[in-house]
Amino acid sequence: MRRQTCLCLIVLLVCSAAGVAQDKRPIVEKPRNIILIGWDGAQRNHVNECLQRGELPALKRLAAEGTMVEIDIKGTTDTKAGWSQILTGYNPQVTGVYSNSRYQPVPKGYSIFERLEEHFGPDKFVTVAVIGKKGHCGEIDGPKKVEIKPGQADAPKRGKKAAAAGEEGKKKAGKGGAARDKQDDQENAPKKPRKAEPGSRIVQEGGKTYRVIPGKPYYNMHSACDLWQFGLMKDQVVGTRAMEMLEKHKDGPFFFFVHFAEVDHSGHRGGENSKPYNDALISNDLWTGKILDKLKELGIYDKTLVYVTADHGFDEGAKHHKNAPYVFLATNDAKVKSAGLRVDVAPTIYDRFGLDGSKFNPPLDGKSLAR
C-alpha cells in the first residue's frame, strides 16, 4: 500500500483503541511448544493498513499479548531464499540458497527441525511442517544428473519423485526414513512438466551430455520431521491439516511450521494493491485465528508461543517482489524486544526453547530478538 507508516506505532494505536493494552500476556519463561506461521508474500505496509481497518483480528490479538516488530530483509526477496534463511538462521553463504534460481540442499543438520530434534531427542519431540506452496517451499527432490541423448530436446524428464509432488502433495518419510502419518496415505497429484529446472547446468562427461539438477533446499531437513507435507495450496486446507496435527500431538512438546500461500499467489495474479491480495491477507488471518483458538480449546495455549512472519513482501502495486524487503514479526511472546532481520527468526526460536545458539557450528548469522 502507498502510505509509509511506522509498524510499531500502528500496532500501539490499534491495540489501545480496542482497549486491549491491559491484555499483555505474562512472559512465558519456558515454552513447551512453538508454532511458526508463514504468511508468504505479506507486504508490511499493506498489513499495516489492514490492521488499521480492523481486518486482521488474530494478528492484532498476538500483538496485544506480545508484540509486533519490523523485519527487514538482506538478500534476495523471494521464497527459496526467504524460508531457507528463516528456517535456519543462516545467510546464503552458509546454506547455498541464494534465490529461487540459485540454490542447493541446505547442509544436513542446519535446519531448525534437525537442531530441535537433536537437542530434545527424536522420540521426545515432535516437528511438523504443513506447507501451502508446491514450488519453492517444501519440495524435497534430491540432486540428480539426467543424460541428454543426441536429438533429444534439451529438457530432462522429470523423475518419479518430482512427478509425484502435486497440489495435495504429502511427503511421509519420517525420522530415519520410516512412514510418518500412516492413517493418511493419499498420493500426490502429478505436477505439470517444465522445460528446464532452475539452477540446472549442462555438463559433458565421458562423451555424454548431462543436465545436472540441484537438490531442493528442503531435501535434507524434511526427513527430521514427523510430518512434512507440501503443495496444499489453499489456506483452508493448510489450516485444517495443521489443526488435525495439533490434535494428534497436543501432548507435545512440538515445533510446527505452518505456511500459508494464498497471499503470494494472489499478489502474482492481481498485484499488491488488488482486492484478491487484500482478501488473501484476511484469509491468512482467519486461519491463524482458528489455530490460536484450537490451542486454547486443547488447553495448551498458555504453554505455546506463536510467531507470524513472511519471507518477502511485494513491490508497491506490482505483481512481483523483486525488491520487497519489508515484512514483520507478530507474536504472543512478550519477551521479543526489538526489530530485526529475516535471519533472526530461527535464533529467536532457539533461544526461547532454551538452546544456546552460540555453540552451534557454524555460528548462526542471526541473533535472538528476545534479548
matplotlib code that plots the C-alpha trace (Angstrom):
import matplotlib.pyplot as plt

x = [0.0, 1.1, 1.2, 4.6, 3.8, 5.6, 4.5, 5.1, 3.0, 0.2, 0.1, 0.1, -2.7, -4.8, -4.5, -5.1, -8.2, -9.5, -8.8, -6.6, -3.4, -4.1, -4.3, -0.5, 0.4, 2.6, 6.1, 6.3, 9.8, 9.9, 7.5, 6.7, 5.7, 6.3, 4.4, 5.9, 3.2, 4.3, 2.3, 4.1, 4.4, 2.8, 3.9, 4.5, 2.7, -0.3, -0.6, -0.4, -3.4, -5.4, -4.7, -5.9, -9.1, -9.6, -9.3, -6.7, -8.1, -5.8, -2.7, -4.0, -4.6, -1.0, 0.4, -1.7, -0.5, 3.1, 4.5, 4.8, 8.1, 9.6, 11.6, 13.9, 15.5, 19.1, 19.4, 17.0, 13.4, 12.0, 10.7, 13.6, 16.0, 13.4, 12.3, 15.8, 17.0, 14.0, 14.2, 18.0, 19.2, 21.9, 22.7, 23.1, 26.9, 26.3, 23.2, 24.0, 20.4, 20.6, 17.4, 14.7, 17.2, 20.4, 20.2, 21.2, 20.1, 20.6, 23.5, 22.4, 21.8, 21.5, 17.7, 15.5, 13.8, 17.0, 18.5, 15.4, 15.2, 18.8, 18.5, 15.4, 15.7, 13.7, 11.5, 10.7, 9.9, 7.6, 8.3, 5.7, 5.7, 2.4, 3.1, 0.8, 3.2, 4.1, 7.0, 9.9, 8.8, 8.6, 9.8, 12.2, 13.8, 17.4, 20.2, 20.2, 22.0, 20.0, 21.5, 20.6, 20.8, 21.5, 18.4, 16.6, 15.2, 17.3, 15.0, 15.3, 12.5, 11.1, 11.9, 9.1, 9.6, 9.2, 6.2, 4.5, 4.5, 1.3, -1.4, -2.3, 1.4, 2.2, 5.8, 5.7, 9.3, 9.7, 12.5, 15.1, 13.0, 10.0, 6.5, 5.2, 1.4, 0.1, -3.6, -3.4, -1.6, -3.2, -0.8, 0.3, -1.2, 1.3, 3.0, 2.9, 6.3, 8.7, 11.2, 14.1, 14.9, 16.0, 19.7, 20.4, 23.5, 24.8, 28.0, 30.0, 31.3, 32.8, 31.5, 27.9, 25.9, 24.0, 21.8, 22.8, 19.9, 20.5, 18.6, 15.9, 16.8, 14.5, 15.9, 17.9, 15.7, 12.4, 13.4, 13.7, 10.0, 7.2, 5.1, 6.4, 3.5, 3.5, 1.5, -1.7, -2.3, -5.4, -5.4, -8.4, -6.5, -3.3, -5.2, -7.4, -4.4, -2.4, -5.3, -5.5, -1.8, -2.3, -5.0, -2.7, 0.3, -1.3, 0.7, 3.9, 6.4, 6.4, 7.5, 5.2, 5.8, 2.5, 2.9, 0.0, 0.5, -2.6, -1.2, 1.7, -0.4, -2.9, -0.2, 1.3, -2.1, -3.7, -0.9, -0.2, -2.9, -5.6, -8.7, -7.7, -4.3, -6.1, -8.7, -5.9, -4.3, -7.7, -7.8, -4.3, -5.5, -8.7, -6.9, -4.2, -7.1, -8.5, -5.1, -5.0, -8.5, -7.5, -4.6, -7.0, -9.5, -6.8, -5.7, -2.1, -2.2, -0.5, 2.4, 2.7, 4.5, 3.2, 5.3, 3.9, 6.2, 6.8, 9.6, 9.2, 6.8, 5.6, 6.8, 4.3, 1.3, 3.2, 2.8, 6.3, 8.7, 12.0, 12.7, 10.4, 12.5, 9.9, 7.9, 7.1, 7.1, 3.9, 4.0, 2.4, 5.9, 6.2, 10.0, 10.6, 12.1, 13.5, 13.1, 15.5, 16.3, 14.8, 17.8, 16.9, 13.7, 15.3, 17.8, 14.8, 13.1, 16.2, 16.7, 13.1, 13.4, 16.5, 19.1, 22.5, 22.9, 26.4, 27.6, 26.3, 28.8, 28.9, 27.9, 24.4, 24.3, 21.2, 20.5, 17.7, 15.2, 14.2, 17.5]
y = [0.0, 3.6, 5.1, 4.6, 4.1, 3.0, -0.5, -0.3, 2.9, 1.4, -1.7, 0.5, 2.7, -0.3, -2.1, 1.0, 1.9, -1.6, -1.3, -4.4, -2.9, -4.4, -7.9, -8.1, -11.8, -12.7, -13.7, -17.5, -18.3, -21.9, -22.5, -26.2, -25.6, -23.1, -22.5, -20.5, -19.3, -18.1, -15.5, -15.9, -12.6, -10.4, -6.8, -4.9, -1.7, -3.5, -5.5, -2.2, -0.8, -4.0, -3.6, 0.0, -1.1, -3.9, -6.6, -8.8, -9.6, -12.6, -10.6, -7.8, -10.3, -11.6, -8.1, -7.2, -10.2, -9.9, -7.5, -6.8, -5.7, -4.8, -7.4, -6.3, -8.5, -8.6, -10.7, -11.8, -11.2, -14.5, -17.7, -20.1, -17.5, -16.4, -19.6, -21.1, -18.2, -18.2, -22.0, -22.0, -18.6, -18.7, -16.5, -17.9, -18.1, -20.9, -22.6, -22.2, -20.9, -17.5, -17.3, -19.3, -20.0, -20.4, -23.0, -26.4, -28.6, -26.8, -28.7, -31.6, -30.6, -26.9, -26.5, -25.7, -29.1, -31.0, -29.0, -29.2, -33.0, -33.4, -31.2, -32.8, -36.3, -37.5, -39.7, -36.9, -34.0, -33.5, -31.5, -30.8, -28.8, -28.1, -26.1, -24.3, -24.0, -26.7, -24.8, -23.0, -24.0, -27.6, -29.7, -32.4, -33.5, -34.6, -33.8, -35.7, -36.0, -36.7, -37.8, -35.7, -38.1, -37.0, -35.5, -35.2, -31.8, -30.0, -30.7, -33.6, -35.9, -35.4, -38.2, -40.2, -38.4, -35.0, -36.0, -37.3, -34.0, -32.0, -29.9, -32.4, -33.5, -35.4, -36.5, -39.1, -40.4, -39.8, -39.9, -42.4, -42.9, -44.5, -43.8, -40.7, -40.5, -43.9, -43.2, -41.0, -42.4, -40.2, -40.0, -36.7, -35.4, -35.1, -31.8, -30.3, -30.8, -27.9, -27.4, -26.8, -26.9, -23.6, -23.7, -26.7, -26.8, -28.8, -30.9, -33.2, -36.5, -39.4, -38.2, -37.9, -34.8, -34.5, -31.9, -31.6, -30.6, -29.3, -30.8, -28.6, -26.6, -28.8, -32.1, -32.8, -31.1, -32.8, -36.3, -35.0, -34.2, -36.4, -34.9, -32.9, -32.1, -29.5, -28.4, -27.9, -24.5, -23.3, -21.7, -23.8, -27.0, -25.8, -24.6, -27.7, -30.0, -28.0, -28.3, -32.0, -32.3, -30.2, -32.5, -35.5, -34.0, -31.9, -33.5, -32.1, -30.8, -29.7, -27.2, -26.6, -24.7, -23.7, -22.0, -20.1, -19.4, -17.5, -14.0, -14.7, -16.4, -13.5, -10.9, -12.6, -12.7, -9.4, -7.2, -6.0, -3.3, -5.7, -6.8, -10.5, -9.7, -7.9, -10.7, -13.3, -11.4, -11.6, -15.3, -15.9, -14.1, -16.1, -19.4, -18.1, -17.2, -20.7, -22.2, -19.9, -20.9, -24.6, -24.2, -22.7, -25.5, -28.1, -26.3, -25.7, -22.0, -20.8, -23.2, -22.2, -19.3, -18.3, -16.3, -15.0, -13.7, -13.5, -14.5, -11.3, -8.6, -7.3, -4.4, -1.5, -2.1, -4.7, -8.4, -9.3, -9.0, -8.1, -5.5, -6.2, -6.3, -5.1, -7.7, -8.2, -10.5, -10.7, -12.8, -13.5, -13.7, -10.7, -11.4, -10.2, -6.8, -5.5, -5.3, -7.3, -9.2, -12.3, -14.3, -13.5, -15.6, -19.0, -17.8, -16.3, -19.6, -21.5, -19.0, -19.4, -23.2, -22.9, -23.8, -22.0, -20.8, -19.6, -23.2, -24.0, -24.9, -23.0, -19.9, -18.5, -15.4, -14.1, -13.2, -13.6, -10.8, -11.8, -10.4]
z = [0.0, -0.6, 2.9, 4.6, 8.3, 11.4, 12.2, 16.0, 16.2, 14.2, 16.4, 19.6, 18.3, 17.1, 20.4, 22.5, 20.6, 21.1, 24.8, 24.9, 26.2, 29.6, 28.0, 27.7, 28.1, 31.1, 29.9, 29.2, 30.5, 29.3, 26.4, 25.8, 22.2, 19.4, 16.2, 13.3, 10.9, 7.4, 5.5, 2.2, 0.4, 3.0, 2.5, 5.7, 4.7, 3.3, 6.6, 8.5, 6.6, 7.1, 10.8, 10.8, 9.2, 11.7, 9.1, 11.0, 14.4, 15.0, 14.3, 16.5, 19.3, 19.0, 19.1, 22.1, 24.0, 22.9, 20.3, 16.6, 15.2, 11.8, 10.0, 7.1, 4.5, 3.4, 0.3, -2.4, -1.7, -2.9, -1.5, -1.5, -0.1, 2.4, 4.0, 3.9, 5.9, 8.3, 8.9, 9.6, 10.9, 8.3, 5.3, 1.8, 2.1, 4.6, 3.2, -0.5, -1.1, -2.8, -4.7, -6.5, -9.3, -7.4, -4.7, -3.3, -0.4, 2.9, 4.5, 6.7, 10.3, 9.8, 9.9, 12.9, 12.6, 12.8, 15.6, 17.8, 17.2, 18.1, 21.2, 22.7, 21.2, 18.2, 20.4, 22.8, 20.5, 17.5, 14.4, 11.8, 8.5, 6.7, 3.6, 1.1, -1.8, -4.2, -5.7, -4.0, -0.5, 0.6, -2.3, -1.3, -4.6, -4.3, -6.7, -9.9, -13.2, -16.3, -19.6, -22.7, -25.7, -29.2, -30.8, -27.5, -26.6, -24.1, -21.2, -18.7, -18.0, -14.5, -12.1, -10.4, -7.1, -8.7, -10.8, -7.6, -5.9, -6.6, -5.2, -2.5, -2.1, 1.0, 1.9, 4.6, 5.0, 8.7, 11.2, 9.9, 6.7, 8.4, 7.4, 9.3, 9.1, 8.5, 8.7, 5.6, 2.6, -0.1, -3.1, -4.6, -7.8, -10.7, -11.5, -14.9, -16.5, -17.0, -19.8, -17.6, -13.9, -12.3, -11.3, -13.6, -15.8, -18.7, -18.3, -20.6, -19.1, -21.0, -24.3, -23.0, -22.2, -18.9, -17.2, -13.5, -11.4, -7.9, -5.0, -3.4, -0.2, 1.9, 0.7, 3.9, 6.5, 5.7, 7.0, 10.6, 10.7, 11.9, 9.1, 6.1, 3.8, 1.0, -2.0, -0.2, -1.9, -0.1, 3.3, 4.4, 3.6, 5.3, 8.4, 8.7, 8.4, 10.9, 13.4, 12.8, 13.7, 16.8, 18.0, 17.3, 19.0, 21.7, 24.5, 22.9, 23.1, 19.5, 16.8, 13.9, 10.7, 9.1, 5.7, 4.0, 0.3, -0.9, -0.3, -2.6, -5.2, -5.2, -5.5, -8.6, -10.2, -9.3, -7.8, -4.3, -4.4, -5.6, -3.7, -4.0, -2.3, 0.5, 0.8, 1.0, 3.9, 5.6, 4.9, 6.4, 9.5, 9.7, 9.7, 12.0, 14.4, 14.1, 15.0, 18.1, 19.1, 18.6, 21.0, 23.6, 23.0, 23.6, 26.8, 25.6, 24.5, 27.7, 27.0, 23.4, 21.6, 18.2, 15.7, 12.4, 9.7, 5.9, 3.6, 1.5, 0.7, -2.7, -4.7, -4.4, -6.6, -8.6, -9.4, -8.3, -5.3, -7.0, -4.3, -1.4, 1.8, 4.4, 6.4, 10.1, 13.1, 15.2, 18.3, 21.7, 23.1, 25.3, 25.6, 22.0, 22.4, 19.1, 15.3, 13.3, 10.1, 8.4, 9.6, 13.2, 13.4, 13.9, 16.6, 18.5, 18.5, 19.5, 22.4, 23.6, 23.5, 25.7, 23.1, 23.2, 19.7, 20.4, 20.5, 17.0, 14.3, 12.1, 14.2, 13.5, 11.3, 13.1, 16.7, 19.1, 19.2, 22.8, 24.2]

ax = plt.figure().add_subplot(projection="3d")
ax.plot(x, y, z, "-o")
ax.set_aspect("equal")
plt.show()
